[in-house]
Amino acid sequence: MSFTRTRKALVTVASVALAASLVACASKGGSSSEDAAAKPETNTIGAPLTAGVAYDTTNFHPSNTTSALAMGTNLHVVEGLWELDYTNNASAVPALAAGDPVEVGENTYEITLRDGAKFSDGTPVTAADVESSYKRIVDPEAGSLYAGFLTFIKSIEAKDDMTVTVTLSSPFGQLKERLALIKIVPSAATDEELTAKPIGSGPYKYESVDGAAEVTAVPNEHYNGPRPATSEKLTWLVQKDDTARTTAASDGTIDVIENVPAGNREVLEAAGLKVDSTPGFGVAFMMFNTAKAPFDNAKVRQAFHYAIDTQKLIDNNLGGEATEASSFLNEGHPNYKRASHVYTHDTAKAKELLASAGVSGLTVNILTTDHPWVAELAPQIKNDLAAAGIEATIESMATADLYPNRAAGNAAEGNVPNFDVIVAPGDPSVFGTDPALLFGWWLGDNAWTQERSNWKNSDPEKFAEFQELLNAGASATDAADAQKKWEAVQDFASEEVAIYPLFHRSILTGYSADVSGFKAIGTTGLTLLGAHKAE
C-alpha cells in the first residue's frame, strides 16, 4: 500500500464480523487514485435484475448492520472513501476519495473527496458527513461492532468542505482498507432513517426496503463515480427456503440465486443456469457458553469437536462443498498453518477428554440459527454427540432472536447468557482478509468474548495471553516474524476452541445465461454491482 510520503507502518489488532455468497465484478474498478476522479464512461443500462437471497434482516444501518442481506444491498447504495474489491483479494479501490491519503504530520493524513459527489437526494457529500459517519460507529452509546475495526484511529475531522484529516493513535499499514468500513451517510440522517432505508452516494438508491420480503434499488441519477449503475432496477427477493429459491431460479422468476444447496446444483444446471463454486472463509462455527460449567473447561469443548464427524456433515449436507477445519484460517489463506489441534472424528478421544474433565451424563441444549443449511446439520450433530455420551436437544431460531435474547449477558456482571452451545454461520472476510481482522471478530475484546461466549470473563488469563499474541502478530513488520506469530495464534485458538469453525464452506451461486458482468466470490452478501442483463 503506497501512501504519499508514508513511513514503514506497523499494524495493530482490530476486531471484526459475518456470512457468504457472490460479489459482482465492478465495472472499471481500478485501484489507482486517478480512477476515483475519472468520470464514468457512458453506460448501457440493462434490463431489471432479480436475485433470490437466503437471508433477511430488519437493520440496514450502514454503521452497524451485520446482516448478509443488508451488507450486500448497501454496497450498491452507500460508499466509503474506499471500497473493497473482492475480485482482487479485497484490495481497496477509490470510491469517495479522490486520491491516496497524504501524510501531513506524524500519523496524520489528509484525504480529499471526489469532486461533485452527491447523495441520492441531491445534496453534496462533504467532509462533515465523513466525520459524522465515523462518529456514528465509534460512539460508545451506539454499540457498533465495527468500532473494534477502527481502534487505531484517534480522530477523523473535517478540515474544510472537501478535505478530512485522519489522525492515528499509532502507525497502521491498511488504512484505506479499514476506512472502507466507514460508509458515508448524510449528517442530518437519523439512525432510525438509516436503519430502515439508508441514503448514500453510490450508483444505486433504494426504492423500497422490506428486509423480510423484498428490497429494490434503481440508478442514482446524482452518482458521478467510477462504477455507474448497469441495470434499470435491482430486486432482492427474500427466499430463505432453499426449495422455493431453487424453484424460482429454475422457472426464471429470479436471475441470480445465492446460497445454492449442493443437492440442487444439477437441477439448476439442467434449467440452463451456470453454478459457480467458490471457496472462502465462510464457516459454520460452534460457540460455547464458557460462563457455565462444564463449558468453562477447554477439554470439554475439545471433546465436542472430536465427537462430531465433520466430514460426514460436509458429504451429507453440503454435497462435499466445504473443507474440514484444520485451523481457524481456511487452507487457502496466505497465513494458514495446520493447527496443533485438528479435530478429526474420534469418539474415543471425545470420551477420554470428558472423563479427564470429570464429566459424565452430560445433557445440553444446542441452539442453531434457522438458516436451512445450518439447521440441517443438527440431527447428525445430535447423534454424534450421543455416541460420545452427550445427550443433546436441538432448538433452531432466527438470528435476530437468538443473539439478543439467548446469547447476550455478561457473566462478570452476574448475567449469564441463556444457552449451552450454539452452531451458527459467519464470515468476517467481507471486511477484509488480514488475520488480525478474522481472528479479532470472534476472539477479540468485543461483544463475542464479553457477552456471548464470555471467554474473557471465564478465563481472563488465557484471554489476555491470546490478545497479546494477536497484537504481536498484527504489529510484526517482518513477514517471516509475522507468520510465526500467526502460527502461534492458530495453535492457541485450536486449543481453546471457545469459538471455532467446524468447516470452511465453498459458496455456490447460480445465475442465468443472459446475465453477464459479475464473478462469484466466496464472501458475504449477494451483490450485483456491474451485472448486466440484455433487454
LUMLUM-258673 format. One record per residue (C-alpha): residue number from 1; chain; x, y, z; residue in one letter. Coordinates in steps of 0.2 Angstrom, whole numbers, plus 5000, padded with zeros to 4 digits. Each point is the difference from the previous one (the first is absolute). Layout:
// residues N
  tilo  rofi     x     y     z  kolfi
   NUM     A     X     Y     Z      A
...
//
This chain:
// residues 535
  tilo  rofi     x     y     z  kolfi
     1     A  5000  5000  5000      M
     2     A  5008  5016  4995      S
     3     A  4995  5016  5009      F
     4     A  5008  5017  4995      T
     5     A  5016  5002  5011      R
     6     A  4994  4986  5011      T
     7     A  5013  4991  5012      R
     8     A  5001  4981  5003      K
     9     A  4984  4996  5009      A
    10     A  4996  4989  5015      L
    11     A  4984  4991  5001      V
    12     A  4989  5000  5016      T
    13     A  4986  4987  5004      V
    14     A  4982  5005  4996      A
    15     A  4984  4990  5002      S
    16     A  4989  4995  4986      V
    17     A  4983  4990  4993      A
    18     A  4988  4986  4989      L
    19     A  4990  4987  4984      A
    20     A  5003  4995  4981      A
    21     A  4997  5002  4981      S
    22     A  5003  5010  4984      L
    23     A  5008  5017  4997      V
    24     A  4998  5006  4982      A
    25     A  5014  5007  4990      C
    26     A  5000  5019  5001      A
    27     A  5001  5009  4983      S
    28     A  5016  5010  4999      K
    29     A  5005  4995  5018      G
    30     A  5019  5005  4999      G
    31     A  5011  5004  5015      S
    32     A  5009  5016  4995      S
    33     A  4995  5017  5007      S
    34     A  4997  5006  4982      E
    35     A  4986  4988  4999      D
    36     A  4990  5008  5014      A
    37     A  5000  5017  4991      A
    38     A  4997  4993  4983      A
    39     A  4982  5003  4993      K
    40     A  4991  4984  4997      P
    41     A  4999  4994  4982      E
    42     A  4983  5001  4991      T
    43     A  4991  4985  5007      N
    44     A  4987  4989  4992      T
    45     A  4986  4997  5013      I
    46     A  4994  4982  4999      G
    47     A  4983  4992  5004      A
    48     A  4995  4998  5018      P
    49     A  5009  4986  5010      L
    50     A  4992  4990  5013      T
    51     A  5009  4990  5013      A
    52     A  4994  4987  5012      G
    53     A  5009  5002  5017      V
    54     A  5001  4988  5015      A
    55     A  5001  5013  5014      Y
    56     A  4988  5013  5008      D
    57     A  5002  5014  5011      T
    58     A  4992  5015  5009      T
    59     A  5016  5011  5001      N
    60     A  5008  5008  4985      F
    61     A  5009  5013  5010      H
    62     A  5017  5002  4990      P
    63     A  5009  5003  5017      S
    64     A  4996  4985  5009      N
    65     A  4990  4987  4990      T
    66     A  5008  4982  5000      T
    67     A  4986  4993  4988      S
    68     A  5006  4991  4985      A
    69     A  4985  5007  4991      L
    70     A  5003  5018  5005      A
    71     A  5019  4999  4998      M
    72     A  4997  4995  4982      G
    73     A  4986  5012  4995      T
    74     A  5009  5015  5009      N
    75     A  5015  4997  4988      L
    76     A  4989  5007  4986      H
    77     A  4994  5015  5010      V
    78     A  5013  5007  5012      V
    79     A  5018  5003  4997      E
    80     A  5016  5001  5011      G
    81     A  5015  5010  4996      L
    82     A  5006  4984  4993      W
    83     A  4991  4984  4996      E
    84     A  5007  4982  5000      L
    85     A  5002  4991  4984      D
    86     A  4996  4982  5003      Y
    87     A  5005  4995  4983      T
    88     A  5018  5005  5005      N
    89     A  5004  4993  5017      N
    90     A  4989  5014  5009      A
    91     A  5011  5014  4994      S
    92     A  4995  5017  5003      A
    93     A  4993  5010  4985      V
    94     A  4996  5019  5000      P
    95     A  4982  5004  5003      A
    96     A  4997  5017  5008      L
    97     A  5018  5004  5002      A
    98     A  5008  5009  4986      A
    99     A  5018  4994  5003      G
   100     A  5011  4991  5012      D
   101     A  5002  5007  5018      P
   102     A  5013  5013  5001      V
   103     A  5011  5000  5016      E
   104     A  5000  5017  5007      V
   105     A  5008  4996  5017      G
   106     A  5004  4986  5012      E
   107     A  4986  4987  4998      N
   108     A  4989  5014  4992      T
   109     A  4993  4999  4982      Y
   110     A  4989  5011  4989      E
   111     A  4987  4992  4988      I
   112     A  4991  5010  4987      T
   113     A  4983  4996  4994      L
   114     A  4994  4996  4983      R
   115     A  4995  5016  4991      D
   116     A  4982  5002  4997      G
   117     A  4994  4985  5011      A
   118     A  4982  5001  5005      K
   119     A  4988  4989  5011      F
   120     A  4985  4993  4991      S
   121     A  4989  5014  5006      D
   122     A  5011  5013  4991      G
   123     A  5010  5007  5014      T
   124     A  5019  5001  4999      P
   125     A  5011  4988  5010      V
   126     A  5011  5010  5011      T
   127     A  5014  4997  5012      A
   128     A  4988  5003  5015      A
   129     A  4990  4984  4994      D
   130     A  5016  4990  5001      V
   131     A  5004  5006  5017      E
   132     A  4982  4997  5006      S
   133     A  5000  4982  4992      S
   134     A  5016  4995  5009      Y
   135     A  4992  5007  5017      K
   136     A  4984  4990  4997      R
   137     A  5011  4984  5001      I
   138     A  5012  5004  5014      V
   139     A  4987  5008  5012      D
   140     A  5000  4988  5015      P
   141     A  4981  5003  5001      E
   142     A  4998  4993  4983      A
   143     A  5007  4983  5004      G
   144     A  5006  4997  4982      S
   145     A  5010  4984  4998      L
   146     A  5010  5010  4986      Y
   147     A  5008  5011  5014      A
   148     A  5013  4986  5003      G
   149     A  5006  5001  4982      F
   150     A  5005  5018  5003      L
   151     A  5009  5001  5017      T
   152     A  5016  5006  4991      F
   153     A  4991  5016  4995      I
   154     A  5001  5015  5012      K
   155     A  4989  5011  4991      S
   156     A  4992  5005  4983      I
   157     A  4996  5018  4998      E
   158     A  4994  5011  4986      A
   159     A  5014  5013  4995      K
   160     A  4989  5008  4987      D
   161     A  4985  4995  4989      D
   162     A  5010  4989  4989      M
   163     A  5014  4994  5012      T
   164     A  5001  4989  5015      V
   165     A  5014  4998  5012      T
   166     A  5003  4982  5007      V
   167     A  5011  4999  5016      T
   168     A  5006  4983  5005      L
   169     A  5005  4994  5018      S
   170     A  5014  4990  4992      S
   171     A  5006  4995  4983      P
   172     A  4989  4989  4990      F
   173     A  5004  4991  4984      G
   174     A  4982  4997  4993      Q
   175     A  4992  5017  5002      L
   176     A  4990  5001  4984      K
   177     A  4994  4982  5002      E
   178     A  4993  5004  5018      R
   179     A  4993  5017  4994      L
   180     A  4989  4990  4988      A
   181     A  4990  4995  5015      L
   182     A  4994  5017  5003      I
   183     A  4985  5003  4988      K
   184     A  4997  5018  4998      I
   185     A  4982  5006  5003      V
   186     A  4992  5017  5002      P
   187     A  5004  5008  5017      S
   188     A  4982  5005  5001      A
   189     A  4993  4982  4998      A
   190     A  4993  4993  5016      T
   191     A  5005  4982  5006      D
   192     A  4982  4995  4998      E
   193     A  5000  5006  4982      E
   194     A  5017  4991  4996      L
   195     A  4994  4984  5008      T
   196     A  4984  4999  4990      A
   197     A  5006  5008  4983      K
   198     A  5018  5007  4998      P
   199     A  5004  5014  4989      I
   200     A  5017  5000  4992      G
   201     A  5011  5006  4985      S
   202     A  5002  4983  4991      G
   203     A  4994  4995  4983      P
   204     A  4983  4995  5006      Y
   205     A  4987  5007  5012      K
   206     A  4987  4990  5009      Y
   207     A  4983  5000  4993      E
   208     A  4992  4989  5013      S
   209     A  5007  4990  5015      V
   210     A  4991  4986  5009      D
   211     A  5014  4988  5007      G
   212     A  4987  4986  5003      A
   213     A  4993  5000  4982      A
   214     A  5008  5011  4986      E
   215     A  5013  5014  4998      V
   216     A  5001  5010  4984      T
   217     A  5012  5013  4993      A
   218     A  5001  5011  4985      V
   219     A  5014  5010  4992      P
   220     A  5006  5016  5010      N
   221     A  4999  5014  4988      E
   222     A  5012  5010  5010      H
   223     A  5014  4987  5000      Y
   224     A  5016  5006  4992      N
   225     A  5012  4987  5005      G
   226     A  5010  4986  4991      P
   227     A  4987  4986  5001      R
   228     A  4984  5006  4993      P
   229     A  4983  4990  5001      A
   230     A  4998  4986  4986      T
   231     A  4982  4995  5003      S
   232     A  4984  5010  5000      E
   233     A  4994  4992  5016      K
   234     A  5007  4987  5012      L
   235     A  4989  4989  5011      T
   236     A  5005  4989  5014      W
   237     A  4986  4987  5004      L
   238     A  5002  4993  5018      V
   239     A  4998  4981  4997      Q
   240     A  5007  4992  5015      K
   241     A  4993  4983  4996      D
   242     A  5012  4991  4989      D
   243     A  4987  4991  4989      T
   244     A  4990  5016  4997      A
   245     A  5016  5009  4995      R
   246     A  5005  4986  4988      T
   247     A  4983  4999  4992      T
   248     A  5000  5018  4997      A
   249     A  5017  4999  4991      A
   250     A  4995  4985  4990      S
   251     A  4984  5008  4993      D
   252     A  5009  5017  4997      G
   253     A  4991  5010  5013      T
   254     A  5017  5005  5007      I
   255     A  5016  5003  4990      D
   256     A  5013  4996  5013      V
   257     A  4999  4988  5015      I
   258     A  5011  5001  5015      E
   259     A  5004  4986  5012      N
   260     A  4996  4986  4988      V
   261     A  4997  4984  5010      P
   262     A  5013  4987  4993      A
   263     A  4986  4988  4997      G
   264     A  4992  5012  4988      N
   265     A  5014  5004  4989      R
   266     A  4996  4987  4987      E
   267     A  4982  5006  5000      V
   268     A  5006  5018  4996      L
   269     A  5012  4995  4987      E
   270     A  4987  4990  4991      A
   271     A  4989  5016  5000      A
   272     A  5014  5009  4991      G
   273     A  5008  5009  5014      L
   274     A  5019  5001  5003      K
   275     A  5005  4995  5018      V
   276     A  5016  5006  5007      D
   277     A  5009  4992  5015      S
   278     A  5012  5012  5009      T
   279     A  5010  4996  5016      P
   280     A  5000  5013  5013      G
   281     A  5002  5003  5019      F
   282     A  4981  4998  5003      G
   283     A  4998  4987  5014      V
   284     A  4988  4991  5011      A
   285     A  5007  5003  5018      F
   286     A  4996  4993  5017      M
   287     A  5000  5012  5014      M
   288     A  4999  4995  5019      F
   289     A  4993  5009  5014      N
   290     A  5016  5000  5010      T
   291     A  4992  5009  5015      A
   292     A  4991  4983  5004      K
   293     A  5008  4984  5006      A
   294     A  5006  4989  4992      P
   295     A  5003  5011  4985      F
   296     A  5012  5010  5009      D
   297     A  5012  4985  4998      N
   298     A  5010  5000  4983      A
   299     A  5000  4981  5001      K
   300     A  4981  4999  5000      V
   301     A  5000  5012  4985      R
   302     A  5013  4989  4991      Q
   303     A  4990  4985  5003      A
   304     A  4985  5007  4991      F
   305     A  5011  5003  4985      H
   306     A  5007  4983  5000      Y
   307     A  4983  4992  5002      A
   308     A  4993  5008  4984      I
   309     A  5003  4992  4983      D
   310     A  5003  5016  4991      T
   311     A  5004  4991  4983      Q
   312     A  4984  4991  5001      K
   313     A  4991  5016  5003      L
   314     A  5008  5007  4984      I
   315     A  4997  4985  4989      D
   316     A  4981  4998  5006      N
   317     A  4995  5018  5002      N
   318     A  5011  5010  4989      L
   319     A  5003  4988  4985      G
   320     A  5019  5001  5004      G
   321     A  5000  5019  4998      E
   322     A  5011  5004  5015      A
   323     A  5016  4995  5008      T
   324     A  5002  4994  5018      E
   325     A  5008  5013  5011      A
   326     A  5018  4996  5003      S
   327     A  5003  5017  5007      S
   328     A  4991  5016  5004      F
   329     A  5005  5007  4983      L
   330     A  4995  4991  4984      N
   331     A  5013  4990  4990      E
   332     A  5001  5013  4986      G
   333     A  5004  5014  5012      H
   334     A  5018  5006  4998      P
   335     A  5003  4999  5018      N
   336     A  4993  4983  5002      Y
   337     A  5008  4987  5011      K
   338     A  4994  4983  5005      R
   339     A  4996  5002  5018      A
   340     A  5007  4990  5015      S
   341     A  4982  4994  5003      H
   342     A  4991  4993  4985      V
   343     A  4983  4992  5004      Y
   344     A  4998  4985  4989      T
   345     A  4986  4989  5006      H
   346     A  5005  4990  5015      D
   347     A  4986  4995  5012      T
   348     A  5012  4991  5011      A
   349     A  5011  5016  5002      K
   350     A  4984  5009  5004      A
   351     A  4995  4988  5014      K
   352     A  5018  5001  5007      E
   353     A  5000  5019  5001      L
   354     A  4983  5000  5008      L
   355     A  5006  4987  5013      A
   356     A  5016  5010  5003      S
   357     A  4989  5015  5003      A
   358     A  4990  4990  5013      G
   359     A  4984  5002  4989      V
   360     A  4987  4986  4997      S
   361     A  4982  4999  4996      G
   362     A  5001  5017  4992      L
   363     A  4983  5007  4993      T
   364     A  5001  5016  4989      V
   365     A  4989  5011  4990      N
   366     A  5007  5005  4983      I
   367     A  4993  5015  4992      L
   368     A  5002  5003  4981      T
   369     A  4995  5014  4989      T
   370     A  4985  4996  4988      D
   371     A  5010  5002  4984      H
   372     A  4996  4983  4992      P
   373     A  5017  4994  4996      W
   374     A  5005  5003  5019      V
   375     A  4984  4993  5008      A
   376     A  5002  4984  4989      E
   377     A  5017  4997  5008      L
   378     A  4992  4997  5017      A
   379     A  4993  4982  4999      P
   380     A  5017  4993  4996      Q
   381     A  5008  5011  5013      I
   382     A  4988  4993  5013      K
   383     A  5003  4982  4995      N
   384     A  5019  5002  5000      D
   385     A  5000  5008  5017      L
   386     A  4989  4986  5007      A
   387     A  5013  4987  4994      A
   388     A  5012  5010  5012      A
   389     A  4988  4999  5014      G
   390     A  4993  5018  4998      I
   391     A  4981  5002  4999      E
   392     A  4995  5015  4990      A
   393     A  4984  5008  4996      T
   394     A  4999  5012  4985      I
   395     A  4991  5016  4998      E
   396     A  5001  5011  4984      S
   397     A  4995  5018  5000      M
   398     A  5003  5016  4990      A
   399     A  5016  5009  5002      T
   400     A  4991  5016  5005      A
   401     A  4992  4991  5015      D
   402     A  5015  4988  5004      L
   403     A  5014  5013  5004      Y
   404     A  4990  5014  5010      P
   405     A  4989  4988  5009      N
   406     A  5010  4984  5003      R
   407     A  5018  5005  4998      A
   408     A  5002  5017  5008      A
   409     A  5006  5002  5018      G
   410     A  5016  5004  5009      N
   411     A  5005  4987  5013      A
   412     A  5011  5013  5009      A
   413     A  4985  5010  5004      E
   414     A  4990  4985  5006      G
   415     A  4990  4998  4984      N
   416     A  5004  4983  4992      V
   417     A  4993  4997  4982      P
   418     A  4986  4988  4998      N
   419     A  5008  4986  4989      F
   420     A  5012  4986  5000      D
   421     A  5007  4998  4983      V
   422     A  4996  5009  4984      I
   423     A  5003  4995  4982      V
   424     A  4999  5014  4988      A
   425     A  5007  5007  4983      P
   426     A  5012  5015  4999      G
   427     A  5012  5008  4988      D
   428     A  5010  5016  5005      P
   429     A  5010  4999  4984      S
   430     A  4988  5012  4993      V
   431     A  5010  5014  5009      F
   432     A  5017  4994  4994      G
   433     A  5011  4984  5002      T
   434     A  5014  5005  5011      D
   435     A  5002  4988  5015      P
   436     A  4998  5014  5013      A
   437     A  4983  5004  4993      L
   438     A  4994  4981  4998      L
   439     A  5006  4995  5017      F
   440     A  4995  5016  5008      G
   441     A  4982  4999  4995      W
   442     A  4996  4985  5011      W
   443     A  5014  4999  5012      L
   444     A  5005  5018  5003      G
   445     A  4995  5011  5014      D
   446     A  4982  5003  4995      N
   447     A  4982  4995  5002      A
   448     A  5004  4982  4994      W
   449     A  5012  4997  5014      T
   450     A  4992  5012  5013      Q
   451     A  4982  4995  4999      E
   452     A  4997  4985  4988      R
   453     A  5014  4987  5003      S
   454     A  5005  5009  5016      N
   455     A  5018  4994  4998      W
   456     A  5007  5016  5006      K
   457     A  4991  4998  5016      N
   458     A  5002  4981  5003      S
   459     A  5018  4999  4997      D
   460     A  5008  5018  5000      P
   461     A  5018  4994  5001      E
   462     A  4998  4989  4984      K
   463     A  4991  5014  4992      F
   464     A  5013  5013  5004      A
   465     A  5014  4988  4994      E
   466     A  4990  4998  4983      F
   467     A  4998  5019  4998      Q
   468     A  5019  5002  5002      E
   469     A  5003  4987  4986      L
   470     A  4987  5009  4989      L
   471     A  5009  5017  5003      N
   472     A  5017  4992  4997      A
   473     A  4994  4993  4983      G
   474     A  4992  5016  4995      A
   475     A  5014  5011  5004      S
   476     A  5014  4989  4993      A
   477     A  5009  5009  4985      T
   478     A  5010  4986  4994      D
   479     A  4990  4988  4990      A
   480     A  5009  4984  5006      A
   481     A  4998  5006  5018      D
   482     A  4982  5004  4997      A
   483     A  4997  4983  4993      Q
   484     A  5007  4991  5016      K
   485     A  4989  5011  5011      K
   486     A  4985  4996  4990      W
   487     A  5004  4981  5001      E
   488     A  5001  5002  5019      A
   489     A  4983  5009  4999      V
   490     A  4992  4985  4990      Q
   491     A  5007  4987  5012      D
   492     A  4993  5010  5015      F
   493     A  4983  5002  4992      A
   494     A  4999  4981  4996      S
   495     A  5004  4996  5018      E
   496     A  4987  5011  5008      E
   497     A  4986  4998  4988      V
   498     A  4989  5012  5009      A
   499     A  4994  5005  4982      I
   500     A  5006  4989  4986      Y
   501     A  4995  4995  4983      P
   502     A  4994  4983  4996      L
   503     A  5004  5002  4981      F
   504     A  5004  5014  4987      H
   505     A  4986  5000  4987      R
   506     A  5001  5002  4981      S
   507     A  4986  5012  4994      I
   508     A  4989  4994  4986      L
   509     A  4992  5014  4990      T
   510     A  4989  4998  4984      G
   511     A  4995  5012  4987      Y
   512     A  4991  4999  4983      S
   513     A  5009  5000  4983      A
   514     A  4994  5018  4996      D
   515     A  5008  5008  5015      V
   516     A  5018  5006  4997      S
   517     A  5013  5011  5009      G
   518     A  5002  4992  5017      F
   519     A  5011  4987  5008      K
   520     A  4997  4988  5014      A
   521     A  5010  5004  5016      I
   522     A  5000  4990  5016      G
   523     A  4995  5014  5012      T
   524     A  4984  5008  5008      T
   525     A  4985  5007  4992      G
   526     A  4993  4998  4982      L
   527     A  5004  5016  4990      T
   528     A  4997  5004  4982      L
   529     A  5012  5014  4997      L
   530     A  5005  5000  4982      G
   531     A  4988  4987  4995      A
   532     A  4990  5002  4984      H
   533     A  4986  4992  4992      K
   534     A  4995  5003  4982      A
   535     A  4983  5008  4996      E
//
